[in-house]
Amino acid sequence: MGYMTDKVEIAKNPNTPVESLTKFATDKDKHVRGGVAVNPNTPGEALSKLATDKSGIVRFQVGLNPNTPVEAFIKLTTDKNLFKVLRFGYPPVHPFRPKLTKHRNK
């Protein structure tokens, strides 16, 4: 494996320490940040920051994480490229989907 591939795998690994995940959340490589975004142990504060990432892929992956804070998840609905996917497609069992649907239908 290459160096960058190793960093991505470490970022996705649920056994990676929170301190490392927080550091990787600001990595210059979007794939590393995406790995952090899907990690179930990434702190909510890091997920909230990643919800405004310049990479649409990273923002999408934040939307897949069931631990994304509801405020960050709702913020993602203002992203016209992600709204339909997050509302109707993925993740199929995200805990905020019912709140999101109710919020956007008002």
Secondary structure, DSSP 8 states (H G I E B T S, - for coil): --HHHHHHHHHH-TTS-HHHHHHHTT-S-HHHHHHHHH-TTS-HHHHHHHTT-S-HHHHHHHHH-TTS-HHHHHHHTT-TTTHHIIIIIS-TT-TTHHHHHHHHT-
